[in-house]
Amino acid sequence: MRAVLQRVSRAGVTVGDEVVGAVAAGWLVLLGVAPGDTQSDADWLADKVAHLRAFRDPDGKMNLSVLDIGGGVLAVSQFTLYGDCRKGRRPGFTTAAPPDVAEPLYERFVTALKALGVPTQTGRFGADMAVALVNDGPVTFVIETGT
């Protein structure tokens, strides 16, 4: 799995005219799934997102997790994170998991975050979404599981 974490002061996702998910302070997580990814990868990644100490403490140091600040996560599926742009002018997506593999693992990631006590909102898997955010910092990380 590949996740792009953006520390946000707010983020939201709409499908058409409907707001389907929004958070105030916390993480916007763009999540891609590869064919070999497992439920263990989803659980590991959820734990990493919940406990990553990248929010400011009273001294301004990155020392607090999203749980520590009472923040939330907006998780948005994004197969294009596995786009291969090395050759030609059109990206290839053969390294992205097909929807029947990716959707259950995306849902597992969301469920695992909620089980850890992180308020979690989502986009809509497979939909054409508009994502808006205010990146706080800016602070952005890319995290990949071991597969």
C-alpha positions as CSV (number, residue, x, y, z in Angstrom):
1,M,0.0,0.0,0.0
2,R,1.1,3.5,-0.7
3,A,-0.2,6.5,1.3
4,V,0.3,10.2,0.8
5,L,-0.4,11.9,4.2
6,Q,-1.0,15.6,4.1
7,R,-1.3,17.4,7.5
8,V,-4.3,19.6,7.1
9,S,-6.2,22.3,9.0
10,R,-9.2,21.2,7.0
11,A,-10.1,18.9,4.1
12,G,-13.2,17.8,2.3
13,V,-14.3,15.6,-0.6
14,T,-17.3,16.1,-2.8
15,V,-18.9,13.8,-5.4
16,G,-21.1,16.0,-7.7
17,D,-22.7,18.5,-5.4
18,E,-22.6,16.2,-2.3
19,V,-20.0,16.6,0.4
20,V,-19.2,12.9,1.3
21,G,-16.5,13.5,3.8
22,A,-14.7,16.3,5.7
23,V,-12.4,16.8,8.6
24,A,-10.9,19.8,10.5
25,A,-7.3,19.4,11.8
26,G,-5.7,16.0,11.0
27,W,-4.6,14.0,8.0
28,L,-5.8,13.8,4.4
29,V,-4.7,10.3,3.4
30,L,-4.6,9.5,-0.3
31,L,-4.4,5.7,-0.4
32,G,-3.3,3.4,-3.2
33,V,-3.4,-0.4,-3.1
34,A,-1.1,-2.8,-5.0
35,P,-2.0,-6.3,-6.0
36,G,0.1,-8.0,-3.4
37,D,-1.2,-6.0,-0.4
38,T,-2.8,-7.7,2.5
39,Q,-5.1,-7.0,5.5
40,S,-1.9,-6.9,7.6
41,D,-0.6,-4.1,5.4
42,A,-3.9,-2.1,5.9
43,D,-3.7,-2.7,9.7
44,W,0.0,-1.6,9.9
45,L,-0.7,1.5,7.8
46,A,-3.7,2.5,9.9
47,D,-1.6,2.2,13.1
48,K,1.2,4.2,11.5
49,V,-1.2,7.0,10.5
50,A,-2.9,7.1,13.9
51,H,0.4,7.3,15.8
52,L,2.7,9.2,13.6
53,R,4.0,12.2,15.6
54,A,3.9,15.0,13.1
55,F,1.6,17.6,14.8
56,R,3.0,20.5,16.7
57,D,3.3,20.3,20.5
58,P,3.1,23.5,22.6
59,D,6.8,24.2,21.8
60,G,6.2,24.0,18.1
61,K,7.9,20.6,17.6
62,M,6.4,17.7,15.6
63,N,5.7,15.6,18.7
64,L,2.0,14.8,18.7
65,S,-0.1,12.3,16.8
66,V,-3.5,12.8,15.3
67,L,-4.9,11.0,18.3
68,D,-3.1,13.4,20.7
69,I,-4.6,16.5,19.0
70,G,-8.1,15.0,18.8
71,G,-7.9,15.3,15.0
72,G,-9.4,13.2,12.2
73,V,-8.5,11.5,9.0
74,L,-10.1,11.9,5.6
75,A,-9.2,8.8,3.6
76,V,-9.5,8.9,-0.1
77,S,-8.8,6.0,-2.5
78,Q,-6.4,6.9,-5.2
79,F,-5.2,4.2,-7.6
80,T,-3.2,6.7,-9.5
81,L,-0.5,6.6,-6.8
82,Y,0.6,3.4,-8.6
83,G,0.7,5.1,-12.0
84,D,3.9,4.4,-13.8
85,C,5.1,7.4,-15.8
86,R,8.6,6.2,-16.7
87,K,7.9,5.4,-20.4
88,G,5.9,7.2,-23.0
89,R,3.5,10.0,-22.3
90,R,0.6,8.1,-20.8
91,P,0.8,6.6,-17.3
92,G,0.3,2.8,-16.9
93,F,-1.6,1.3,-14.0
94,T,-0.6,-2.3,-14.1
95,T,1.0,-2.0,-10.6
96,A,-2.3,-0.8,-9.1
97,A,-4.7,-3.5,-7.6
98,P,-8.0,-4.0,-9.4
99,P,-11.1,-2.6,-7.7
100,D,-12.2,-6.0,-6.3
101,V,-8.8,-6.3,-4.5
102,A,-8.4,-2.6,-3.6
103,E,-11.8,-1.7,-2.2
104,P,-11.8,-4.3,0.6
105,L,-8.3,-3.3,1.7
106,Y,-9.3,0.4,1.6
107,E,-12.3,-0.4,3.7
108,R,-10.1,-2.4,6.1
109,F,-7.7,0.6,6.5
110,V,-10.7,2.8,7.3
111,T,-12.1,0.3,9.8
112,A,-8.7,-0.2,11.5
113,L,-8.4,3.6,11.9
114,K,-11.8,3.8,13.5
115,A,-11.0,0.9,15.8
116,L,-7.9,2.8,17.0
117,G,-10.2,5.7,18.0
118,V,-9.4,8.0,15.1
119,P,-12.5,9.9,13.7
120,T,-12.4,8.9,10.1
121,Q,-14.3,10.2,7.0
122,T,-14.0,8.9,3.5
123,G,-14.4,9.7,-0.1
124,R,-16.4,7.3,-2.3
125,F,-14.4,4.4,-3.7
126,G,-14.2,4.6,-7.5
127,A,-16.1,7.9,-7.8
128,D,-14.9,11.0,-9.6
129,M,-14.2,13.1,-6.5
130,A,-13.2,16.7,-5.9
131,V,-10.8,17.0,-3.0
132,A,-10.1,20.3,-1.3
133,L,-7.6,20.9,1.5
134,V,-5.6,23.4,3.4
135,N,-2.2,21.8,3.9
136,D,-0.8,22.8,7.3
137,G,2.9,23.5,7.2
138,P,3.0,22.3,4.4
139,V,3.7,18.8,5.8
140,T,3.4,15.8,3.5
141,F,4.7,12.3,3.9
142,V,4.7,9.2,1.6
143,I,4.4,5.9,3.5
144,E,4.6,2.5,1.9
145,T,4.1,-0.9,3.4
146,G,6.7,-3.6,3.1
147,T,5.2,-5.5,0.0
